[in-house]
Amino acid sequence: MGWELGKPRPILVEYVEKGLIPKGKALDICCGAGTNTIYLAEKGFEVTGIDISPTALDFAKAKAAKAKVNIDFSVQNFVELPFKDEMFDFVFDMGCFHHVQIADRHRFIPGIHRVLKSRGVYMLTCFSVKNGPAWNHFTRQQLVDLFSGFFTFEEVRHVSSVEGDGVTRYFYTILMKKAEITG
């Protein structure tokens, strides 16, 4: 798995250590092999991890058992989040949003907003246009335009990362809080 670093994402660790992410119920969407999911559980979060790949979740479950942490893993489609309203304090999205088809964004973004508790935190990391032009490589302004009606922006970073396959890729990481929608 080319995206797997074998350790939690440094920016996630930084935000957790600084207390910028509220402890409580967390959802890791597109959790893959569960590295970040397990880190959150080890830090005291009550974690649910979803992925579309049963094979990835088999790896995640085995790693969680070895780490002796309890995580609710399930095969789910990230566009149709099967969770109650305001269920999570934190949603972690490492590389999920850039897989959401353009036609599905109008369901995905409100879905993240819906499952977050009031003032819940959403941490998005997705491909930057610096990787080259593509339908799922974003500029800062595109991300602001897509999410600003649903979230307030706490921090936006443009970062590079040497991924598990040895390739340097560029990402935007945005720490957001759920906005109250009126009207």
N, C-alpha and C positions, 0 to 999 in steps of 0.2 A: 504494500500500500504506500504509494509515493508520498502521500500527505502525512504519514505517520512519523512523528519525530521520536517516539519512544520515551518521551517525557512531556509533562504538561506544557502548554504554550506559555512562554515567558510573560507575555502581557497579561494573561489570565492570572498567573501567579502574582504578578505585581499588583493588580487591582484587588485581589483577595487579601494580600498582605497589607495593603494600605486601607482596607476596610471600605473600599468604594462599592463593593458588591454586598448586598445585605444577606446575612446568613438566614437560612430558612429552606423553603422548598424550591428546588432548582430543576429546570428542564434543559437537557442537552439535546438539541435537535441535530440530526445527522451525526450521531456520536461515534460512528465508526467502531474502531477497536476499543474504545472506552477509556483511553488514557486521561483525557481531561475530566471525564465523568468520575473516574476513580479518585482523581486528585480532589475534586469537590467533595466527594463522600468522606475522604480522609480528613478534610478540613471542617467537617461537621455539618455539611449540607445534607438535606434529605433529597436524594437525587433520583430523577427519572431520566433514562436515556432512550431515545428512539432513533431508529435507522431503517432504511428501506431494505437493507441487505441482511438476510438471516446469517450469512457466513460471517460478516463483520460482528454481528451481535454474539455469535458463538465465541469468537475471540474475546470480546468484551466480558462476557459472562465468566469465562475461564480466568481472565486476569483479575476480575473482581473477587472471585472465590479465593484466588491465591493471595490477594491483598486483604482478605477477610473484611470486606465492606459489603453492605447490603444496598443494592441498587435495583430499581425496578426497570428492567430492560424490556422493550417490546418492538416488534416490527410494525412500523407505522409509516404512512405517507405524511410528510411534513406540511403539505398544503392543507390537508384536512385534519387539523389537530383535534384528536378525540378526547379532549379534556374539558372539565367544567370551567365556567367563567371564573376569572380571578383566582386561579388555583396556585400560581407560582409567584414567588418573590423575585426570581431571577430566571431569565432565559439566555442560554449560551448558544451562540451560532457561529461555529468555526467552519466556514466554507459551505454552509447550507444555502444561504440566500442566492449565491451566484449559480445555483442549479435550478432555481425556480424559473420556470418558463415565463416569458413576458405576459402571456395571457392569464397566468395564475397569480401574478403579483397582487392583484386587487383582492384576492382571498387570503393570501399568505400574510401580508402586513397587518390587516385587521385581525387575523387569527392570532398572531403573536400578541397584539394589543389586548385582545379579549382574554387570553389565558393568564395574563399578568395581573397581579393584585395592584391596587391603587399605589402609584409611585414606585411600582416594580421596575427592575432594571433589565434592560436588553443589551447584551454585548454582541455586536455584529462584527465579524471579520469576513471580508469578501475580496475578490480579485479587483485590483486596480487596473485602470487603462494603461498604466506604465508597462504592463505585460504585453501590450499590443492591442490593437482594436479587435473587439469581439462583442457579441450581444450581451455577454455576461461579465464584461470588464467595465468598471464604473469610474466616473470622475467624482470628485467630492460633491460637486453641485448636483449631479444626478441623484446621489444618495440623500442629500439634504431635501431635494424636491420629492423623492419617493416617501420618506419617513416623517417629514416635518409635521404633517397633520395629525400624527398619532403619537409622536415622541418629542421630548425636548432633548437637546444634545448637551451632554456633559463634557465630552472630550472626543476629538477626532484626530486620529494619527494615521500617517502614511508610513508603512513599515515594509522592510524587506525581510525575507526569511529563506534560509537554505533548507529546503524541504527534505523529506526522507529519501527522495530519489536523487539528492545532490544538486538539484536545480534551484537557483535563486528565483523566487517569485515575489511579487509586490502585492500588498494588501492595504485596504483601509480597515482600520479597527475603530468602531464608533461605540462609545458608551452612552446609552440613552436611558431616559426615564419615561415611563408611561405618562402621557399627557391626558388630562381630562377632556373629553370631547363634549362640547356643548352645542345645543341647537339641534 
